[in-house]
Amino acid sequence: MAIPLFRNKNRILFVGLFIAVLAVAVAAVISFLGAEMGAVIIAGLLGTAVVLYSLVNYVFGFYAALTLGFFIFYLGRLAGQAFPSGYVVDILVWASFLGMLINKTIRRESLYASTGHLITYAYLVYTIFIIAQVFNPNMASVEGWFFVLRKFIQFVIIYFIALNVFSDMRKVIFFITYWVVLAVVAGVYGCYQEWFGFFDFELDWVWSVPGRAGLYFLDNGLFRKFSILSDPAAYGIVMATSAVVLFVLMSMARNRKLKLLYLVINIFVVLGVAYSGTRTAYFVIAAGIALYILMTLTNRNTLIFACFFFLGFAFILYGPIYGNNTINRIRSTFEFSDDASLKVRDENRKFIQPYIYRNPLGGGLATSGIAGLEYNPGHQLAGFPPDSGFVKTAVETGWVGFFLQCLLYFIILQAGVHAFYSARNRFLKMTLLAAVACIFAFVIAQYGQDAIGQVPGCFLFYSFLALVARAKHLDK
């Protein structure tokens, strides 16, 4: 069957002429302005076209932002200069959201028709709390508050867009498939970096900032791999949560060929986790799979999978393999008493606990870590390394904010578990199980990293929240 665009010969001629004119224009720009300036102008024109089309088709904008979230950091390293990666993804997310509002207005549909869920209300309450932090007397920089608020609002927007994108199960399956493809690309590229080494432009990027190489360099003389993502920690968390999803899909699938496909592609994803050198990511896989096993303990496939998983896990920890640096790194994750970095983090937590008790609303947004040095340089928390999403929440928003965040995660997980056991559609049940295990893995990762909020992982986390919220409407 012919593609509608090419049924008419005049359309074929028009498309051919357009491509020819575009090629001539590109050649002219490069010849007159040089390759570098020409590339900037062309990228700007293409970016403008993508943003404008996102206003027309918000689903396209959603996937364009997701795709760019994976590749924008790689493009920045390839360009060899400072690249406004965060702003580019932000623009696409906001354009998609505006396009969704326009679409709803034209169709005279209510924006709130598909958003009425306890998760939505919980996030609205937490958003109000974040906004109210502007009145925190311990915070000196409104600019820092706005920086954090802007990022948080963007995550909520991703959630709202996904609520509208997931109108039926086909859209959900497409999203998971699309994510898996991108995750496999990232996993394979990370394996390439491990097996064949970094390209020169990647090494130049690593050494371009003082102190960055020290964070990426392991004691055994090897570099932690970051693939196409921003850094090894973000790469490890994205690969780990993706591996949890693939493990669940592999175990629940009935088709043997599909099981084999999931197994093969998950090998590259799990290797990506291993090569990232991110200890939190190793633990995250175990936590996500443990929840999956608990939720489906009476399932025969689960019992078989659990046996193989625990045997493999035991072999990695106690098998007669002593010269492999990657396996030694994984083993050190579960040797809690010998982990020097864990001891340092525990000492930092104990040191800052009195401050948390004295300040129920915290020190204010963007007052700790590097952001604190930039926005609140004279603050008591400025430069303090939170090392954890939970600790960061506790020191910046106090024990009140920490309680609200924990309550929010409890509501999300409770809703996910309830949706899974209530679902009748088999495919929905399978995707909900993968979503809940993945969300739980993200929450556990918050203990060791600021995991929820990194690009592109935020697209997976908040889209799965939307899946849980839409479960009742999708169960047909």
PyMOL commands that set and color helices and strands:
alter all, ss='L'
color gray80, all
select helices_A, chain A and resi 4-6+9-33+35-56+58-79+85-106+118-135+142-165+169-196+200-207+212-216+232-252+256-276+279-295+300-318+325-333+336-338+340-358+369-375+389-422+426-445+457-474
alter helices_A, ss='H'
color red, helices_A
deselect
rebuild
show_as cartoon
